[in-house]
Amino acid sequence: MKYTYRVWLLALFAPLLVQGQSGPLGSLQKQVTDYASRRYQEKLFIHQDRPLYVVGETMWFKAYCVEAGSHRASDLSKVAYLEVLDGEQNAVVQTQITLAAGRGEGNLALPTTLSSGTYTVRSYTNWMKNFGPDAFFEAAITILNPFVKPEAQASEQASGPAYEMQFFPEGGHLVGSVENRVAFRATGKDGRGIDFRGVVINQQNDTLLRFEPRRFGIGRFVLMPEPGHKYRAVVRDLQGRELTYPLPEVLSQGYAIQVQEANQGRVQVAIAAPAFASSEVFLLAHTTAGVAYAEARRLANGQAIFEISKDKLTEGITHLTLFDQATQPVCERLYYKKPARELAIDAQTDKKEYAAREKVSLNLTASAAPAAQLSVAVYLLDSLPSAESASIGSYLWLTSDLKGAVESPGYYTHATGPEADEALDNLLLTHGWSRYRWEEVRADK
């Protein structure tokens, strides 16, 4: 029999903050930093023993609760709650986890009355409820019930959409008379990305461009829309089904933002706002720990370029927020800085072959680790399909700060090369969201 060994490690990093500024920029920086310091947030990661279960089996797990900014163990919450949700988001089984120094473990038995299907493991602390369900840990698992014949699937209604298509202009708005980068995401009824071909047409039904996804139904294209015009995307999937979707409304006045890698370890943020030819704008790069970068620029002919040294940014997700001259937020974008190093863990067995029920000794070696909390799961590999689970690294660094489910999260944190970098950037464009309610930040709540 073949077995796989999965080991997750908790990483610890400290925040990096910029020096103080004066004027409107300094006021913005102080407001964001003060707000972040008052909003203690937790992240919770659940390491399950495996992704697939049969009814009647026991799910074993270990919980890691950390402070969201530094990823250091949190000692605030003493209890975490774990529940298994069905497809209609009803809790079919629940339990509590006692936490000590940010860690806890437990198990629960899966009832024999459950139907076969995909379920969601959701976990949270009472403190995490302050920040809404987006802050909760969620992971998909597969449960099989071999004793109950699956119910026949209801036939799809002819009028129902075959899949969901969404468009995300970079920065949040489609601005007229400037070049806009527009990301898109197409998912089927199972939530997984689909392959398709699409075109963008104008009001006269002229084809302006063609597009298709890069990976997992996600991609992007560049469009220069005209103010007051309406645009549509016509999409045809591999089965020949054709659907039409409207693109977001085009603003006659607004701010467009484009973020890309620059030379010498820098990130370039280009601003275009033709209607605000010479006004001042402010850019903040911030995380849950506070502000990492703050700078002001005056538009020249409606354009400005910021360049940020990556050394100033913390590892993981950074929010890039653009403010207008009145210090009101007008654009927001996410940027991901990959961790400089990850702990290398090696697993070796004491023998190559074993007799039935013979004891197996497993030796774990972690390079350059002064100390680490580990949890190990050993389970049988088989051909049954199951959802891919995130590692503690990909969850804490990336997916916990993104909105919605991420397909194959390990690809984005481990794949390398230009195609992988573009796929990661497209993910940030389509799953980005702000943890900040700016009216609360500005009101000093």
C-alpha positions in Angstrom: 0.0 0.0 0.0 1.2 3.5 -0.8 0.9 6.3 1.8 1.4 10.0 1.6 2.7 12.3 4.4 1.5 15.8 4.8 3.3 18.2 7.2 2.2 21.8 7.8 4.3 24.4 9.5 3.4 27.7 11.2 5.7 30.6 10.2 6.4 33.7 12.2 7.1 37.2 10.8 7.0 40.7 12.2 5.4 43.8 10.5 7.4 46.5 8.8 6.1 50.1 9.1 7.2 53.3 7.3 8.4 56.5 9.1 5.8 59.2 9.8 4.6 61.7 7.2 3.1 65.1 7.6 0.0 66.8 6.0 -2.9 64.9 4.5 -0.7 61.9 3.8 0.5 61.7 7.4 -3.1 62.0 8.6 -4.1 59.1 6.4 -1.1 57.0 7.5 -1.9 57.7 11.2 -5.6 56.8 10.8 -4.8 53.5 9.1 -2.1 52.6 11.6 -4.3 53.5 14.6 -7.2 51.6 13.2 -5.1 48.5 12.5 -3.6 48.6 16.0 -7.1 48.7 17.6 -8.4 45.9 15.4 -6.8 42.7 16.8 -7.7 40.0 14.3 -7.2 36.2 14.4 -6.7 33.6 11.7 -7.6 30.0 12.2 -6.2 27.1 10.3 -7.5 23.5 10.6 -5.3 20.6 9.6 -7.6 17.7 8.9 -6.2 14.2 8.7 -7.5 13.6 5.1 -9.7 15.1 2.4 -12.1 12.1 2.0 -14.2 10.2 4.5 -16.8 7.4 4.6 -19.8 7.9 6.9 -19.2 6.5 10.4 -15.5 7.3 10.3 -13.9 9.8 12.6 -12.4 13.1 11.5 -9.2 14.1 13.4 -7.9 17.6 13.3 -5.5 20.1 14.8 -6.2 23.8 15.1 -3.7 26.7 14.8 -5.0 30.1 15.9 -2.7 33.1 15.1 -2.7 36.8 15.1 -3.5 37.9 11.6 -0.7 40.5 11.1 2.3 38.6 12.4 1.1 35.0 12.2 2.3 34.5 15.8 0.3 32.2 18.0 -2.7 34.0 19.5 -3.6 33.5 23.1 -6.7 35.6 23.0 -9.3 32.9 22.2 -9.6 29.8 24.4 -12.3 28.0 22.4 -12.8 27.5 18.7 -15.9 26.1 17.0 -15.8 23.6 14.2 -18.8 22.5 12.1 -19.4 20.5 8.9 -21.8 22.2 6.5 -23.8 20.5 3.8 -24.5 22.0 0.3 -27.2 24.3 1.7 -24.9 25.6 4.4 -26.7 23.7 7.2 -24.5 22.4 10.0 -24.8 18.6 10.1 -22.3 18.1 12.9 -20.5 20.5 15.3 -17.9 20.4 18.0 -15.7 22.7 20.2 -11.9 22.9 20.3 -10.1 23.9 23.5 -7.2 26.3 22.6 -4.0 26.7 24.6 -1.3 29.1 23.3 -3.1 29.2 20.0 -3.2 25.4 19.5 -5.8 22.7 20.0 -6.9 19.3 18.6 -9.9 17.1 18.5 -12.1 14.8 16.5 -15.7 14.2 15.6 -17.6 11.2 14.2 -19.4 11.6 10.9 -23.1 10.5 11.1 -24.1 7.5 9.0 -27.2 9.5 7.9 -25.1 11.9 5.7 -25.5 11.7 1.9 -22.6 11.4 -0.4 -21.3 14.7 -1.6 -19.0 17.7 -1.0 -19.2 19.3 2.4 -17.5 22.4 4.0 -15.5 22.3 7.2 -15.9 25.8 8.8 -14.1 26.9 12.0 -14.0 30.2 13.9 -13.6 31.8 17.3 -16.1 34.1 19.0 -13.7 36.9 18.4 -13.6 36.2 14.6 -17.3 36.8 14.5 -16.6 40.6 14.8 -15.2 40.5 11.3 -17.9 38.5 9.5 -17.9 35.1 7.8 -15.1 36.1 5.4 -12.7 35.8 8.3 -13.7 32.2 9.1 -11.6 29.2 8.0 -13.3 27.0 5.4 -12.2 23.9 3.5 -14.0 21.4 1.3 -14.1 17.7 2.1 -15.7 14.7 0.4 -18.0 12.3 2.3 -19.2 9.0 0.9 -22.1 7.0 2.0 -21.9 3.5 0.3 -25.1 2.4 2.1 -27.5 4.9 0.5 -28.2 5.0 -3.2 -27.6 8.6 -4.4 -30.7 10.5 -5.4 -31.1 11.3 -9.1 -29.9 14.7 -10.0 -32.6 17.2 -11.0 -32.4 18.1 -14.7 -31.1 21.6 -15.3 -33.7 24.1 -16.4 -33.1 25.3 -20.0 -33.3 28.9 -18.9 -30.7 28.5 -16.1 -27.1 29.7 -16.7 -24.6 26.9 -17.3 -22.0 28.8 -15.4 -21.2 32.1 -13.7 -19.1 34.9 -15.4 -17.7 37.9 -13.6 -15.6 40.8 -14.7 -13.3 42.8 -12.4 -11.7 46.1 -13.7 -8.4 46.7 -12.0 -8.8 49.1 -9.1 -12.6 48.7 -9.1 -13.9 50.8 -11.9 -14.0 50.8 -15.8 -12.8 54.4 -16.7 -13.4 55.9 -20.1 -10.7 57.2 -22.4 -7.9 55.3 -20.6 -6.4 51.8 -20.9 -8.1 49.5 -18.4 -7.0 46.0 -17.4 -10.1 43.8 -16.8 -9.8 40.5 -15.2 -12.5 37.8 -15.5 -13.5 34.5 -13.9 -15.9 31.8 -15.2 -17.0 28.9 -12.9 -19.3 26.0 -13.4 -22.0 24.9 -11.0 -19.4 23.0 -9.0 -17.4 26.2 -8.4 -14.5 25.1 -10.6 -13.1 27.1 -13.5 -14.2 26.3 -17.0 -12.5 26.7 -20.5 -14.2 28.9 -23.0 -13.6 31.5 -25.8 -15.0 35.0 -25.7 -15.2 38.3 -27.5 -15.9 41.9 -26.4 -18.3 43.8 -28.6 -19.5 47.4 -28.6 -23.0 48.9 -29.1 -22.7 48.5 -32.9 -21.9 44.7 -32.3 -18.3 45.3 -33.6 -15.8 42.8 -32.2 -13.1 44.7 -30.3 -11.0 41.9 -28.8 -10.9 38.2 -28.1 -10.1 36.6 -24.8 -9.8 33.2 -23.1 -8.7 32.1 -19.6 -5.2 31.3 -18.6 -5.9 28.9 -15.8 -8.8 27.7 -13.6 -11.3 29.8 -15.7 -9.4 33.1 -14.8 -7.7 35.5 -17.2 -7.6 39.2 -18.2 -7.7 41.5 -21.2 -7.0 45.2 -21.9 -9.8 47.6 -23.1 -9.9 51.3 -23.7 -13.7 52.1 -23.4 -15.3 55.3 -24.6 -17.4 57.3 -22.0 -21.1 56.7 -22.2 -20.7 53.5 -24.3 -21.9 50.1 -23.3 -19.9 46.9 -23.8 -20.8 43.2 -23.8 -18.9 39.9 -23.6 -20.1 37.0 -25.7 -18.8 33.7 -24.3 -18.9 30.2 -25.9 -17.9 27.2 -23.8 -16.5 23.9 -25.1 -20.0 22.4 -25.4 -21.0 25.2 -27.8 -23.3 27.0 -25.3 -23.2 30.7 -25.9 -24.1 33.4 -23.3 -23.8 37.2 -23.3 -22.8 39.3 -20.2 -22.7 43.0 -19.8 -19.4 44.6 -18.8 -19.3 47.1 -15.9 -20.6 50.6 -16.5 -18.0 53.0 -18.0 -17.3 56.0 -15.9 -16.7 59.3 -17.7 -14.6 60.5 -14.8 -12.5 58.3 -12.5 -9.1 56.8 -11.6 -7.6 53.8 -13.3 -4.7 51.9 -11.7 -2.3 49.3 -13.2 0.2 47.4 -11.0 3.1 45.5 -12.4 6.6 44.2 -11.6 9.4 46.7 -12.3 13.2 46.3 -12.4 15.5 46.2 -9.4 13.1 44.6 -7.1 10.4 47.2 -7.3 6.6 47.3 -7.9 5.3 50.0 -10.3 1.8 51.5 -9.7 0.6 53.6 -12.7 -2.3 56.0 -12.2 -4.4 57.4 -15.1 -7.2 60.0 -14.5 -7.7 62.4 -17.5 -10.5 64.3 -15.8 -8.2 65.3 -12.9 -5.2 66.6 -14.8 -3.1 68.1 -12.1 -4.6 67.1 -8.8 -2.7 65.4 -5.9 -3.1 61.7 -5.1 -1.9 59.6 -2.2 -0.9 55.9 -2.3 -0.9 53.7 0.8 0.4 50.1 1.0 -1.0 48.5 4.1 -1.7 45.2 5.8 -3.5 44.2 9.0 -0.3 45.3 10.9 -0.5 48.9 9.6 1.1 51.0 6.8 4.2 49.7 5.0 4.5 52.5 2.4 2.9 56.0 1.9 3.6 58.5 -0.8 2.0 61.5 -2.5 2.2 62.4 -6.2 0.8 65.2 -8.3 -0.8 64.1 -11.6 0.9 65.4 -14.7 -1.5 65.4 -17.7 -3.7 63.1 -15.7 -1.0 60.5 -15.0 1.4 59.5 -12.2 3.7 56.6 -11.4 4.7 55.3 -8.0 7.5 52.8 -7.6 7.7 50.8 -4.3 10.7 48.8 -3.2 9.7 45.2 -2.4 11.9 45.5 0.7 9.4 47.8 2.2 6.5 45.3 1.8 5.8 42.5 4.2 5.5 39.0 2.9 2.0 37.9 1.9 -0.9 40.1 0.9 -0.6 43.9 0.8 -3.5 46.3 0.0 -2.6 49.2 -2.3 -5.2 51.9 -1.8 -5.3 55.1 -3.9 -6.8 58.3 -2.4 -7.8 61.4 -4.2 -7.0 65.0 -3.3 -9.8 65.0 -0.7 -8.2 61.9 0.8 -11.2 59.7 -0.3 -10.4 56.1 -1.4 -10.9 55.8 -5.2 -9.0 52.6 -6.1 -7.8 49.5 -4.4 -5.6 46.6 -5.5 -3.9 43.6 -3.9 -0.3 42.7 -4.3 1.4 39.4 -3.1 5.0 39.1 -2.0 6.1 35.5 -1.8 7.9 34.4 1.3 11.7 34.5 1.0 12.0 31.0 2.3 9.9 28.1 3.5 10.8 25.4 5.9 12.0 22.3 4.1 10.7 19.2 5.8 11.9 15.7 4.8 10.2 12.4 5.8 12.0 9.1 5.7 10.9 5.6 6.8 13.2 3.2 8.5 12.7 0.5 5.8 11.6 0.3 2.2 9.3 -2.7 2.6 7.1 -3.9 5.5 5.2 -7.0 6.4 1.5 -6.8 7.2 0.9 -4.8 10.5 4.6 -4.2 11.0 5.5 -1.1 12.9 6.6 1.8 10.7 9.1 4.3 12.1 9.0 7.7 10.4 11.8 10.2 10.8 11.0 13.9 10.2 13.8 16.4 9.5 13.2 20.2 9.3 16.0 22.3 8.0 17.0 25.6 9.7 14.2 25.3 12.3 15.0 26.4 15.9 11.6 25.1 16.9 8.3 24.2 15.2 4.9 22.9 16.0 4.0 20.1 13.6 1.0 17.9 12.8 1.2 14.9 10.6 -1.5 13.0 8.7 -1.0 9.5 7.3 -3.7 8.1 5.0 -4.2 5.7 2.2 -4.0 7.0 -1.4 -6.7 5.9 -3.7 -8.4 6.9 -7.0 -11.5 8.5 -5.5 -11.8 12.2 -6.4 -11.5 14.7 -3.5 -11.0 18.4 -3.1 -7.5 19.7 -2.9 -6.8 21.1 0.6 -4.7 24.2 1.3 -1.5 24.0 3.3 -1.0 26.2 6.3 1.5 28.3 4.3 -0.8 28.9 1.3 -3.7 29.6 3.6 -2.1 32.1 6.0 0.0 33.9 3.4 -2.6 34.0 0.6 -6.1 32.5 0.6 -7.1 33.7 4.0 -6.9 37.3 2.7 -8.9 36.6 -0.5 -12.6 36.5 -1.0 -14.3 33.3 -2.1 -13.0 29.8 -2.7 -9.6 29.4 -4.5 -9.2 26.4 -6.8 -5.8 24.6 -6.3 -4.3 27.2 -3.9 -1.0 25.3 -3.8 -0.3 26.2 -7.5 -0.2 29.9 -6.7 2.3 29.6 -3.9 4.6 27.0 -5.3 4.6 27.3 -9.2 7.2 29.5 -10.7 7.7 31.2 -14.1 6.0 34.0 -16.0 2.8 32.0 -16.6 2.5 31.2 -12.8 3.2 34.9 -12.0 0.4 36.1 -14.3 -2.0 33.5 -12.9 -1.3 34.7 -9.4 -1.8 38.3 -10.4 -5.1 37.4 -12.1 -6.2 35.6 -8.9 -5.6 38.8 -6.9 -7.7 40.8 -9.4 -10.6 38.4 -9.3 -10.6 37.5 -5.6 -9.5 40.8 -4.1 -11.5 42.5 -1.3 -10.9 45.1 1.4 -11.0 44.2 5.0 -11.3 47.9 5.8 -14.5 49.9 6.0 -13.1 53.2 5.2 -15.9 55.2 6.8 -14.9 53.5 10.1 -11.3 54.3 9.5 -12.0 58.0 8.8 -14.5 58.3 11.6 -11.8 57.0 14.1 -14.0 54.2 15.3 
